[in-house]
Amino acid sequence: MSKGLTSNLRCNEQIRISPVRVINENNDQIGVVDNREALRMAREAGLDLVEVAPNERPPVCKIMDYGKFKYEQKKKVRKHHEQQLKEVRLRPKTDDHDRDIKVARAHEFLRKGDKVQFKMVFRGRERAHREIGMETFREILDHFGDLVKIERPPGMDGRDMIMVLGPNKQAFDRLKPQPAEPPATRQKNPAPPQSRSADAGAVSAPQDPAAEPGSQAAASA
């Protein structure tokens, strides 16, 4: 039934045929009812009655939010176009700097989940030196390592050499920065500081009164 879903479906009063088979918003089968009764149920739910399988007998209608449905359909189409196969074109004469830029761009495509097709374009006499393309593709594979999966190994496609790489999601996930560990918590019960009286006792001990006369005599002598 889902194969026939499009964003241009009859809904609500546009559905003239009766009776219809109804599925509610929870995907429960309601059964075959008059189209006016089906529309009433949709209205009571604050939703739309959408004819999702017009070629069935009786046609199948579903109670849903038609505006939300159309939005989701457009989002799926947009996402499909965004995830098309990306292409990176190279030449045997491409210098190292330009190649590094193109490989970095391919890295971004792969990181976002897209596949990348590398195309080595040969012109004229360059076709006699296909080993240049193979060597370049080997270096690219060495650069990415386990970040990629080979969807199509290097090989000729007409006059060009093609290689298709897909992302290894698990390997790319390992490159994501890990959250920092929380700082160590302070000691809940720190040792109490020493009292002032204890500190004072440690500085000077009390004098012995019996020793004072002897000390005075020694001083007078």
WONORFEN-V386392 format. One line per field, one symbol per residue. ss: DSSP state (h for helix, s for strand, l for the rest). phi: phi as a letter, one per 40 degrees, with the letter a starting at -180 (. if undefined). burial: I if it has 16 or more other C-alpha atoms within 10 Angstrom, else O. A space follows every 50 residues. Layout:
ss: ???
phi: ???
burial: ???
This chain:
ss: lhhhllllllshhhlllllsssslllllssssslhhhhhhhhhhlllsss sssllllllssssslhhhhhhhhhhhhhhhhhlllssssssllllhhhhh hhhhhhhhhhhllllssssssllhhhhhlhhhhhhhhhhhhhhhhhhsss sssssssllsssssssslhhhhhhhllllllllllllllllllllhhhhh hhhlllllllhhhhhhhhhhl
phi: .ccccbcbbcafcccccacbcbbcccgccchcbccccccccccccgbbbb ccbcccbcdcbbcaccccccccccccccccccccccbbcbbdcccccccc ccccccdcdcccgccbbcbccbbfccccbcccccccccccccccfccbbc cacdacbgcbbbabbbccdcccccccccccccccccccbccccccccccc cccaccccdccccdccccccc
burial: OOOOOOOOIOIIOOIOOOIIIIIIIOOOOOOIOOIIOIIIIIOOOOIIII IIIIOOOIIIIIIIIIOOOOOOOOOOOOOOOOOOOIIIOIIIOOOOOOIO OIIOOIIOIIIOOIIIIIIIIIOOOOIOOIOIIIOIIOOOIOOOOOIIIO OOOIIOOOOIIIIIIIIIIOOIOOOOOOOOOOOOOOOOOOOOOOOOOOOO OOOOOOOOOOOOOOOOOOOOO
